[in-house]
C-alpha cells in the first residue's frame, strides 16, 4: 500500500510534519484567542467550519504532495482571529510560519 510522501520517510515527510506542526500551532493559538470578546461570532463560526473541513479531508490529501496549499484559509482565519484578539505573541507564530516556508522553499529548489 502506497501512502504518498510518508511511505518511505524522506526529507519531504519531515517538511510535511513541520507544516502540520505549524498549522496545529496556529489552530491552537486561535482557539485560545477565541475566548476574547473582540472576536466576532461569524469569525468563530467560520473558523469552526474550517476545522470541520480539516477533519473530513481524504487521506490522499493529507499524505500527497499538495504542500497543504488547499488549507491556506485556516492559516488566514487563524491569523485574523489572533490579530483581532490582540495577542502579543504573534512574532513567535510568524517565525514558525516563516521558518517552515523557508525550509519548504529550499527543499523545492534543491530536489524538484
Secondary structure, 3 states (H helix, E strand, C coil): CCCHHHCCCCHHHHHHHHHHHHHHHHHHHHHHHCCCCCCCHHHHHHHHHHHHHHHHCCHHHHHCCCCCHHHHHHHHHHHHHHHHHCCCCHHHHHHHHHHHHHHHHHHHHHHC
